[in-house]
Amino acid sequence: MSQPSNPLTSSRHLMSINPRPQHAFVRGEGAWLWDQAGRRHLDWLQGWAVNALGHCPAVITQALAEQSTRLLTPSPAFHNLPALDLAQRLCEASGMDQVFFGSTGAEANETAIKLARKWGRQARATSASAPGRARRAGAHEVITFDNAFHGRNFATMAASGKPGWEALFPPNMPGFPKAKLNDMASVLAVLSDQTVAVMLEPIQGEAGVRPASASFLRALRALCDEQGLLLIFDEVQTGCGRLGTLFGHEHWGITPDIMTLGKGLGGGVPISAVLAKAHCSVFEHGDHGGTYAGNPLMCAVALAVFEELSQPSLLANVRACGQALRQGLEALSTTWGLGEVRGEGLLLALELGSDQAASVVAAAQEVGLLVNAARPHCLRFMPRLNSNLQEIELGLSLLAQALEQVYEQRPQALSV
Ligand SMILES: Cc1ncc(COP(=O)(O)O)c(C=O)c1O
């Protein structure tokens, strides 16, 4: 079949799920992406915080090449060595006891929800003094939060608190009463004898990088301990080094009962994980599974990525680059009279104060910088974790050009 002269004419055969710029990317290396016209873009999206080590790092291409000649997928019904190794590494590093591997963040979160429901149902039969005592008699509700984002399958859409989503594909899955982040009274207001767990992102990413406060997370942990509930952290975005700690919750010193990982875990290939403490790791044979669950190709890559992410020097680099990026964003905010800078490590947002984010994203693309408008009034930055300070400076100067274009005026300091 002959190739169309402009490959983008084929885009009519793709279901249109979002607007896309009129070029295709053909190559990536480190911090950079090249489009088919040969133009280079500094990538501060990195696949939505997926490419933890940037585009096509050697550790990934080597792991892929080696594993792909050895064993792709024997079947999830059999053990394979990379999955065994990865499970052990993740449990040792996190203090969790067991892992289930999936492919996407949504799958990991759906698995966590299933685990919580099963735990709630099982506890019916256990003694009143066991974790998940009387209150858990068949309890199944998972308290989640306004503006949360947990994925796009039915369970995780219902668990998410994205405005407008409840109207998209009714009927919605019940069992996810919503509270407000950093508001314990709102949690207590929806707590009932049907509650089995509280689930949240320690920093709400899609909501515009909105962190839970340390006191709120401490209060949630205390509530869960006191009431015999599970605390589930969705660390799909905050885990795997993104906040400058191996797992995001280390930043607050609060340990969940169940944690989900995705995105950076595979550094660009699809793998996710649910990690659980022994007391709530209650799946029995036949409860759960997946054709690609723990396939050796993805697990081999994740092992190689994890080796890099767990180096103290890499995590120190995230903190140093994050600090430089934060300072630069704060300076731009002052220059242009914008809003606050939020987040931790290399997950940061700049509040614009008005709905100009789409215009800034477009202007940034023009000057060769890829950033994300997490909300109409807020930009999100997710550079690779092995960024360097020169890249951060370059990105900030490109962003300054984009802001200048959008706000169509020179900053006071430069116009005199
Ligand atoms: C916190 C969080 N949870 C879950 C997901 C869903 O992950 P996936 O798109 O891999 O299903 C995302 C994706 O952005 C996320 O940010």
The ligand as a Tripos MOL2 file, in Angstrom:
@<TRIPOS>MOLECULE
LIG
   16    16     1     0     0
SMALL
NO_CHARGES

@<TRIPOS>ATOM
      1 C1         -2.5430   10.1350   39.9050 C.3       1 LIG1
      2 C2         -2.9230    9.3430   38.6900 C.ar      1 LIG1
      3 N1         -3.5490    8.1720   38.8460 N.ar      1 LIG1
      4 C3         -3.8980    7.4140   37.7940 C.ar      1 LIG1
      5 C4         -3.6470    7.8260   36.5060 C.ar      1 LIG1
      6 C5         -4.0670    6.9670   35.3530 C.3       1 LIG1
      7 O1         -2.9540    6.3790   34.7770 O.3       1 LIG1
      8 P1         -3.0860    5.7130   33.3110 P.3       1 LIG1
      9 O2         -3.3390    6.8280   32.3600 O.co2     1 LIG1
     10 O3         -1.7640    5.0350   33.1110 O.co2     1 LIG1
     11 O4         -4.2200    4.7580   33.3840 O.co2     1 LIG1
     12 C6         -3.0090    9.0480   36.2930 C.ar      1 LIG1
     13 C7         -2.7310    9.5240   34.9240 C.2       1 LIG1
     14 O5         -2.4470   10.6610   34.6770 O.2       1 LIG1
     15 C8         -2.6310    9.8290   37.4160 C.ar      1 LIG1
     16 O6         -2.0300   11.0010   37.2690 O.3       1 LIG1
@<TRIPOS>BOND
     1     1     2 1
     2     2     3 ar
     3     2    15 ar
     4     3     4 ar
     5     4     5 ar
     6     5     6 1
     7     5    12 ar
     8     6     7 1
     9     7     8 1
    10     8     9 2
    11     8    10 1
    12     8    11 1
    13    12    13 1
    14    12    15 ar
    15    13    14 2
    16    15    16 1
@<TRIPOS>SUBSTRUCTURE
     1 LIG1         1 GROUP 0 **** ****
